[in-house]
Amino acid sequence: MKHEEFLEKNPKEHVTLLAIGEVKTEVLQYLNKRNDLHIIKLETRYMKQRTKGLGLKVQVIKKLESK
């Protein structure tokens, strides 16, 4: 999936993900499985075109590794 590949390859510490439709549940499930990511902000709202349904905006940050 695109969000998995993006998070694996992206070296940034702070990332914003956008999802609509059925993809939003897959994104939340994936983020819940990842222990190295912390959800900072989670927003849901209806899209301007109601036919698209709910939209999801998630801001995540990578947790610092402690030794």
N, C-alpha and C positions, 0 to 999 in steps of 0.2 A: 504494500500500500504506500501511497505517496507520503503520508505523514510519518510513517516508520522510517522510510529511506531518508527523508529530510532531517529528522532528528538524529539519526545515526551519523550522517555525513556532515552536518552543520556544527562547526566548532563553537558557535555563539553560546553564551550562557543564558541569554534571555530571548525567548521565542514566542511569537503570537501565532496561534493556529485558528483558522476559520473553517467552519463546516456547516453544511445544510443537509436536510433530508436524513436518510438512514445512516449516512456516514458519521453523523455526530455521536451515535452510540458506540460505533467502532473506535472513534478517537478517544472517548472517555474510558472505554475498556482498556485500550492500549496504555493510556496514561496511568491508569490505576495499577497496572502490572509493573510499570517501571519504577523501581525504588530510587533511582538517581535523579528523578524529576520532582519538583515541588510546584503545585498549582498555586499561582499568585492570585489570579483573578479569573472568574468564570461568569460569563454573561450569556443570557438567552433572550431572544426577542423575535417577533414576527418580522418576516421580510416585507419589503414594500409591496411586492407582488405576493399576495396571500397564497397563491398556488404553490409557491416554493416552500411554504410551511415555516417552521422555526429555524432560526440560525443560531449558531453557537460560536462564541469567541472565547478562547482560552489562552491565558498568558502563563507560561511555565518558565521556570529557571532551574538550571542544573544545580544539584546540591554539591556543596564542597566536600571533597573526599578528605576524611580525617585519618591520620595514620596512627 
